Amino acid sequence: MDFGFESFDTGFAGFDVDVEDFHISKKKKYDRIWKVGVGGSVCSKPVIDGNIAYFGSLDQNVYAVDLRTGKEVWRLKTNGLILDSSPSLHDGVLFIGTFGHDVHAINASDGTELWKFRTGAEINSRPLVFNDMVFFTSKNGYMYAVSESSGKEIWRFKTGAEMVSAPTQYDGKIIIGSYDGYLYCVSLDGKEIWRFKTGAEIENDDHFLIHDGVVYFGSFDNYLYAVDVRTGKEVWRFRTGKYGNCGVPRMHGNVIYYGSRDGIFYAISMDGKELWRFNTGKEIIDKGPLVYKNKIYFGAGDNNVYCLSLDGMELWRFKTNGGVYTSVVEHGGTLYFGSWDCHLYAVDVITGKEVWCFATSSLTPAPLPPAYECFEVEIKKGMHVDDAISEDKYASKKHDHVSLSNYQITSEYSTKSEYKQKSDYDVNLIMFEETLECEKIWTSDSRALNLPVSTSMSKK
């Protein structure tokens, strides 16, 4: 693939070079999202009910917009910016988290707040409503379960690091990921069932893909994993690019579709083999692609929403003035998605032509750090700068399509799953990106709480 140096402070801005000539390593924990500032950008995936779209914005508002007119129905000002926390809607109530440390329960018909629950840190993923409870995660490392009707805390479950994970329910179990590198399976009463170890942070701000008892998820160790939900054992892993994974895959037929932070959109078979890839040239960090009537729709950091055929050929693209990280939602033959340019767009699903766009309260995009700032690039030994910029050796391309259906790809990661029973955990050494790190292994903590409402919840 071609690698643009504009994202790195390397001194080679403006040149495209083969990534094979460089060593790219992860130098620190991924923290880009915590540095985002206030602005009108939209990164919250809209949820649609009837003729209304609901979504959050980095201007700290939750919006309801009429799909027929593109006009505002109501807005609710919260106490914190809303980045990746998309709303969940259940029985006429919206649930959404903010960087103000709160999850809000909002009457969807008029935008009035019913209750809010405060955690100890930012919330940046979609809540789950299940079994009369609302489940959500926080930067403080906890997953919370609160009463759907009152917002009163029922229990909390501790992991070993920050969390940006939309809890996902399967067969009465809750699946979550953590920045400690573990995928967890938790019972409905808050007890750990198993955990699965990856090599870096797990971030999923929308719900995981789970199909036939297998959960599919990405990690910042550059792999997409398939893990058995019943046992916590690895089924397979698929190598993506060098810049980590934080998107959510989707499935159509017997194909898994996935966009990675390396700017590549992948089609993967059910046994973890690559079928084809499509290169956007910029990061793909949306909340899962849409497959509708045998076409694939997704957004990317190059400001475009793409429409592809099922064999990976581009049919059209729609250009905005900012990165598209919200995912695309279809309703009534129209696509809806937000952009970093401070608008929610409605686009015809067939032609890719704009129907309308809705502006948030501020047309100033939120400050956003570079996508790859936690990675660094080193020129491999024996390579010369002249080689890196030779026009006859490296061809610059905006995007491309590569078919890999004629050969099989072998995983570069040969080790097995590192899952252990909780009692087996101790101090452990792990290898990541050729760097030896000492990792102190902790034990998860699940607590049922009988606290006064005032200590765990703030009502309005």
N, C-alpha and C positions, 0 to 999 in steps of 0.2 A: 504494500500500500504506500501511497505518498504521504509524507508527513510535513505539515506546515509548521514552521518555527515561530509563527507570530504569537503563539501561546506561551513561549518560553523566553526567558532572558538569556539568550545564547550568543547574540551578536550576529546571527545569520538570518535576521528577519527578511522575509520576502522570497526566500528560496524554498523549493520543495526537494526533499532528498529521500532516499530509500531508508525506511526505518531499520532495515537489516544491518545498516552500517553504523548503528548507534545502539548504545545500551541505555535503556530507560528504566529507572528504578523509582520506587515509592519512597520518599524521604521522610514522610511524617503522616500522622493520622489525617484522614480526610475531614476537613473542617470548613470547606467553602461555604456551605449553607448557613452556618452560624454568623457569617460576616455580611450577609445580605442586608441592605438598608431599606428604608421606607421609600415608596414610590407607587406609581399607578400600575405596575406590571401585574400580569395575571399568570400564575403558575398553578392554580388550583383547578383541578379537573371538574368541569360542570356536571351537575346531576340534573336530570330532566324529569319533571312530573307534569303531565298534562301539557299545557302550553307555556310552562315556566321553566327557565333554567336558573339554577342556584349555583353560586360559586363565590370563592373568597379572593381577595386581592391584597397586594402588599401595601395598599393605602389603609389597611386595617378594617376594611368594610366587608361584610357579607352582602351580596347582591341577589335580588330576584329580578329577572328580565323577561319580558313577554316575547316569546319566540315569533309571534306573528308580526310584531311591529319593531322589535329591537329596542323598545323603550323600557325604562326602569319602572318596576312595580313597587319595590321598596328596597331600602338598604338599612343595615344595622351596623353601627360603629362599635368595634370591639376594643379591647385594651392592648392589642398587639398585632403586628403584621401577620398576614396569612400567606405562607409560601407554598409548601407542598401538601398541606392538609386539605384534602378535598372533602366536601360535605357528604355525610351519609344521611339518607332520608328513610324514616320508618314511622308509619301511622301519623303522618302529617307533621312530624317533628324533624328538624335538621340538627345534626350533631357535627360540630367542627371545632378543631383545635387551633390555637394561636401561639405566637411567640411571647404573648403575655402570660403564659403558663396555664391558661384556662382552656377547658372544653366547654363550649356553649351549647345549650339545648334551646332551639329557636322554633317558634310557631311558624310553619312554612306559609301560612295564609296571609299573615300580616307583619311578620318580622319581629314580633315581640319576644323578648328573652324569657324562657320559662325557668331555667336554672343554669348555674355554671359551677364547674368543679375546678379547683386550683391544685396543680401539682407543684413541684419544686423547680421546674425549668421549662424550656420551650417545648412546644408540641408541633411536630412537623410531618405528620402522617395521618392517613384517613382512619377514623374510628370504625369499629365493627359493632353492630347491634345484633344481639343473639340471645335467646333464652331470657328475655326481660332484663338483660344487662348490656351496658355499653363498655367495650374494651378499647383501650388506647394506650399508646406508649409515650414516654417523655425523655428528654435529654438527660434527666437525672438517673436513667438506667432502670426505671420501673415500668412494668405493664400494670395498668389499673383496671379493675372491674368495678363499675358503679351501677346503682339502680337506674334503670331507664326512666322511671317515672319521677324519682326524687333527686337523682344525682348524688345520693349518699354512697360513700365508699363501702364496698363489700370485702374486697381483699386487694392486695398488690403483690406482684411477683418481681423479684430483683434479678437483674443480670449484672455482668461485670463491667459495663461501660455504657456510653450514651446509646440511646435508641431512636432510630427513625424507621419504624416498622409498623405497617398497617396489619393488625392481627387478622388472621385468616382462620375460619372455622372449617373443620372437616371431621365428620363422624363423631361429633361431641368433643373434639379436641381443638385447642387453639395453637396455631403455629406462628412464631414470631422470630425475628432476627435481631442481632445486637452488634454494636461496634466492637464487642469483644471477640467477634469472629464466629460465634456460635449461632446455629439455628436451634430453637427450642420447641419442644412439644409440651404443652401444659394442659392439665385437666381443667374442667369447668369450676373446680373448687380451688384452683390456684396452685396445684402441686406439679412439680416437674415429672414428666414421664421419660423423656430422653433428651439428649442434646447431641448435635453434630458439629464437628469442628471444621472450619475453613481456615484459609491463611490470612484473612484480613476482615475489614468491616463488612457487615451485611446491612444494606439499606434498601428498603422497599416502602415507598410512601403510598403505594396502593396495594391491594390485596394480592397475595401470591396466586399463581396458577397451580391448582391441584387437580389432577386428572387420574382416575383409576388408581387412587391410593398413592400417587407419586406427586411430590411437591417440586416445582421447578423454580430456581432462584439464582441470582447472581451475587458475587462477592467482589470486593476490591482486590482480591488476589488474581483477578483476570480470568475466572472460570464461571461458567454457568453450570449449575449442579442439578441433578435429578436424585432425589432421596426418597426412600420408602417411608411413608407417614406412619405405618404401623410399627416399624422396627427402628427407624432412625439410621438405617444402613444406606450407603451410597449405591445408586444404580449405575450412574455414569457421570462424567464431567466433560465439559466442552470448553476448549481454550478460545478466548476472544483476544482482543488487542492488549496493549500495554498500559492502559489508563484506568483499569478497574471497571466494575459493573455496578449500576444502581437502578437499572430499569426493571420492568416486569415483563416476562414473556407472555404471549398469548398463543392459543392453539386453534387451528382450523383443519379439519380432516385429520390426517396423520402427520401434520407438519407443525413444528413449533417456530413461531416468528419472534425475533428478538433484536432490539437495537442496543448497541453497546456504546460506551463513552469514547471508543476509538472512531466513531463516525460510521461504523459498518452496521448495516442491517442484514441479519442472518436468517436463512431458512434452514432448519435443522430437522433431521429425521427423528423418529421416536426412539431410536437406539443411539442418539447422540452424534450422528454424522452430519457434516455440512453438505447441503444440497446446492445452495448458491448464496451469493452475497451481493449487496448493493452499497456503494460508497457515497455518502453525502459530503464527506470532507470535514464535517464538524460533529461535535458530540451529540449523541441521541440519548437523552435522559428522561424521556416521557414516561407516562404511567401505564404503558402497554399499548401496542398497536391495535388498530381496529381492522377487522376483516369483515367486509360487508359485500354481499353479492359477488363473491369471487374477485374482489379487489382489496388491496391492503392500503391503509391510510396511517400515516404517522408524521410527527413533527421532528425537527432537528434544530440544532444551534446555529445553522446557517440561515435561519429566519423562514425556512420553507416548510409547508406541509406537502408531503409527497403522496401520490396515488400510483401504486404499482400493480401490475398483473401478478397472478399467483406464481409465475415463473421468473419474477424479479425484474421485469422490464418496466421502465417508467412510462406512465400514461399522461400524467400532467403533474404540475406542481403549482402551489399557490404561495406567493411571496408576501410576507409581512415585513414590518420594520424592526422586528426583534426576534430573539430565539423563541421557538415554540416547544414548550416543555410540559404542556398540560394533558396531552393525549387528545384524540379526536373522538367525539361522540356523535352518533347518527340518530336523527329523529325526523320522521316524515319526509325523507328524501333530502335532508339538509344536514351538513356537517357543522358541528359547533366546537370551537376550541379557543383558548386564550393565547395571548402573545405577550412577550416581554415589552412590547411597544405600548402597553396599557389599554388594549382593546380585547373584547370578546368578539369573535367573528362567526358569521353564518355564511356558509359556502355551499353552492349546489353540488350534490354528491356525484353527479355525472359529468358536468362540464368544468367544475373547479372555479366557477365564477362567483364573485362575492354577491351575496344577497343583502346583507347589512353588516355593520360593525357597531359595537357599543363601547363608548369610552368610559373609563372609570373616573374617579373624582380628580385624579392628577394625571397629566400627560407627560410627567417626568418619570422616565424609567428608573426603577430601583437600582442602586449601585450593586454590581455583581462582580466578584473576583474572577480571575481567569479560571477556565475549566480544569486546567491541568497543573495548578500551582503546587499540589502536593507531590508532583513527580519531577524528576530532574533527568536531563539528557547528557550523556557523555559520549564523545566520539570514540569509537573502538580503536584500539592500537593498530598502527600501520595505515590508517586512513588519512588522506590529506584533504585540506580544505578545498583545494582546486578540484578534487574529485567530487566533493559534495555539491559543487555548483556548476558542474559541467553540463551544458545544455544537451549535448548529444547522449549523455548517459542517463539523465533523468528527465522524464516528460511530465510536465505539470498538467494535472487533470482536475476538473471540478468534481466529477463523480464518475463512477464506472460500474459496470456489471460484470461479474466474474462467475462463470459456471464451474462448479467443482464436483459435478455429479459423476464424473468418470473415474474418480479415485477416492480412496478412503483416507481419512485423517486419523492419525494415531495421537492420543493424548500425550502431551509433554510431561504430564504430572503422573508419575507411575505409582505413587504411594496409595495405600488404601485409606478408607475412612478412619478418622482418629476418634470416633465416638467411644466413650467409656462410661461405665456407671459412675454416678456422682461420688461414691465413696472412694474411687480410684484416683481422684484428682490430687495432684501435688505440684511442686515446682517442675516445670517442663521446659525443654529447649525446642524451639521451632525454627525452621528455615523459611525465609521469605525474600524473594528477589535477590538471592545470593548474599543475604545479610543475616548473620547469626544474632538472634535476639534472645534474651532471657525473659520468659513470660511467667509471671506469677499467677498460678491458677487458683481461682476463688471458688467458693461454693454458693450456688444460688440460694435465695431466701424467699420463701413465700409466707406471707402473714395474713391471717384473717384479722380484721380490725373491728373493734367495738368502740369507736371513738365518737365523741360528741360531734354533731354536724358542724359546729363552728370550727373545728380543727381540721376538717378534711374537705369542706365544701363551703363555698360562698354563694348564697342565694340572692336573687334580685327580685 
